[in-house]
């Protein structure tokens, strides 16, 4: 098994890269998706979030008002830290369960938006960073996700810098390119990942 950490700044195109890696054959463990699962209605995670932030972060049907909570935490680093202390251990535990269930020879890609910020690089055999220019990120967030420019900048400022992410990267996928070129780059990376996975599996069997 090859354990890969995949990260990138908001709007850099990490989700597109993870989709392409799955098409190539990767087993994807999506931290964002798991983060939604662990605060679903009826979970201990949601109870803990409500205890910390109050019932105003719930919608009328009792589910988490994610945009409302996001507006609170991304404007206040201390509040963001409170949320992270609740959610991250739950996400980590579920991620380990899914990884354990993957085939022995799999390339397991952990899609982790805050991999850099939380110092998680050492958990993986290698780290892939999806990178894009700040102007590209801002354009995608405003044009494609409908954020205001102020909100987009606040989200970007709450994350690690491009330089910090690139510093921990074993592989950088530059995504200031059209989709066909991105697809070509991801296929090249996949070829490298499968080579490493085969080598890791062979070494494991020889021990």
C-alpha positions in Angstrom: 0.0 0.0 0.0 1.1 3.5 -0.8 -0.3 6.2 1.5 -0.5 9.6 -0.3 -1.4 12.9 1.2 -3.1 15.3 -1.3 -3.6 18.9 -0.4 -3.8 22.4 -1.9 -5.2 25.8 -1.2 -8.9 26.5 -1.6 -9.6 27.1 -5.2 -6.4 25.5 -6.4 -8.2 22.5 -8.0 -7.4 19.8 -5.5 -10.9 18.2 -5.9 -10.4 17.9 -9.7 -7.0 16.2 -9.2 -8.5 13.8 -6.7 -11.3 13.0 -9.2 -8.7 12.3 -11.9 -6.7 10.1 -9.5 -9.8 8.0 -8.7 -10.3 7.6 -12.5 -6.8 6.2 -12.7 -7.5 3.7 -9.9 -6.7 5.4 -6.6 -8.7 4.6 -3.4 -9.8 8.0 -2.2 -10.3 9.0 1.5 -11.9 12.5 1.4 -11.4 14.3 4.7 -14.0 16.9 3.8 -16.6 14.3 3.1 -15.8 12.5 6.4 -15.8 15.9 8.2 -19.5 16.2 7.1 -20.3 12.7 8.2 -18.9 13.1 11.7 -21.1 16.1 12.4 -24.3 14.7 10.8 -27.5 14.9 12.8 -27.5 12.5 15.8 -23.7 12.2 16.0 -21.5 13.0 19.0 -19.6 15.3 16.7 -22.6 17.6 16.1 -23.4 17.6 19.8 -19.9 18.8 20.6 -20.1 21.5 17.9 -23.4 22.8 19.3 -22.0 22.8 22.8 -19.1 24.9 21.6 -20.9 27.3 19.3 -24.5 27.3 20.3 -27.7 26.2 18.6 -27.5 29.1 16.2 -25.2 26.9 14.0 -28.1 24.5 13.4 -30.6 24.8 10.5 -34.4 24.4 11.1 -34.1 20.6 10.5 -31.4 20.2 13.1 -28.5 19.8 10.7 -25.3 21.8 10.8 -25.5 25.2 9.1 -22.1 24.9 7.5 -22.0 28.3 5.7 -23.1 30.0 9.0 -20.5 28.2 11.0 -17.9 28.9 8.3 -18.6 32.6 8.5 -17.8 32.4 12.2 -14.7 30.3 12.2 -12.9 31.6 9.2 -13.1 35.2 10.5 -11.6 34.2 13.9 -8.5 31.9 14.2 -9.4 31.0 17.8 -12.9 29.8 16.9 -11.4 27.9 14.0 -9.0 26.2 16.4 -12.0 25.2 18.6 -13.8 23.6 15.7 -10.6 21.8 14.6 -10.1 20.3 18.0 -13.6 18.8 17.8 -13.6 17.6 14.2 -10.0 16.5 13.4 -9.8 13.6 15.9 -13.1 12.2 14.6 -12.0 12.5 10.9 -8.6 10.9 11.7 -10.2 7.9 13.3 -12.6 7.3 10.4 -9.8 7.8 7.9 -7.8 5.1 9.5 -10.7 2.7 9.4 -11.1 3.3 5.7 -7.4 2.9 5.0 -7.3 -0.4 6.8 -10.1 -1.7 4.6 -8.2 -0.9 1.4 -6.4 -3.6 -0.6 -2.8 -4.4 0.2 -1.5 -3.1 -3.1 -3.7 0.0 -3.3 -2.6 3.6 -3.8 -4.6 5.3 -1.1 -5.0 9.0 -1.6 -6.0 11.0 1.5 -7.5 14.3 0.3 -6.7 16.6 3.3 -7.3 20.4 2.8 -5.5 21.3 6.0 -2.6 18.8 5.8 0.0 21.5 5.9 -1.6 23.6 8.7 -2.0 20.6 11.0 1.5 19.2 10.4 0.3 15.9 9.0 2.9 15.3 6.2 4.7 12.6 8.2 1.6 10.4 8.2 2.0 9.7 4.5 4.6 8.0 2.3 4.6 11.1 0.1 2.7 14.4 -0.2 1.2 15.9 -3.4 0.4 19.6 -3.4 -2.0 21.0 -6.0 -0.8 24.6 -6.6 -2.3 27.6 -8.4 -1.6 31.3 -8.5 -3.4 33.4 -5.9 -5.2 35.3 -8.6 -6.4 32.0 -10.1 -7.7 30.8 -6.7 -9.6 34.1 -6.1 -11.1 34.0 -9.6 -12.4 30.4 -9.1 -13.9 31.1 -5.7 -15.7 34.2 -6.9 -16.7 33.1 -10.3 -17.4 29.4 -9.8 -18.4 29.2 -6.1 -20.2 32.5 -5.8 -18.2 33.8 -2.9 -17.7 37.5 -2.3 -14.1 38.6 -2.8 -13.8 39.5 0.9 -15.0 36.0 1.9 -12.7 34.3 -0.6 -9.7 36.3 0.7 -10.6 35.4 4.3 -10.8 31.7 3.5 -7.5 31.9 1.7 -5.8 33.8 4.5 -7.0 31.2 7.1 -4.9 28.6 5.3 -1.2 28.0 4.9 0.6 30.0 2.3 1.6 28.6 -1.1 5.2 28.6 0.0 4.4 26.6 3.2 2.5 24.0 1.2 5.2 23.6 -1.5 7.9 23.2 1.2 6.3 19.9 2.4 5.5 18.6 -1.1 7.2 15.6 -2.6 5.2 16.2 -5.8 3.7 19.6 -6.9 1.0 19.6 -9.6 0.7 23.2 -11.0 -2.9 23.8 -11.9 -2.8 27.1 -13.8 -3.6 25.1 -16.9 -6.5 23.9 -19.0 -8.2 20.6 -18.0 -6.5 18.5 -20.8 -3.1 19.6 -19.6 -4.0 18.9 -16.0 -5.2 15.4 -17.0 -1.9 14.7 -18.7 0.0 15.9 -15.6 -2.1 13.7 -13.3 -1.5 10.6 -15.5 2.2 11.2 -15.2 1.9 11.4 -11.4 -0.2 8.3 -11.3 2.5 6.4 -13.2 5.0 7.4 -10.5 2.6 6.5 -7.7 1.9 3.0 -9.1 5.7 2.4 -9.5 6.2 3.3 -5.8 3.2 1.2 -4.7 4.6 -1.9 -6.4 8.0 -1.3 -4.9 6.5 -0.8 -1.4 4.4 -4.0 -1.7 7.4 -6.1 -2.9 9.5 -4.8 -0.1 6.8 -5.6 2.4 6.5 -9.1 1.2 10.2 -9.7 1.3 10.5 -8.7 5.0 
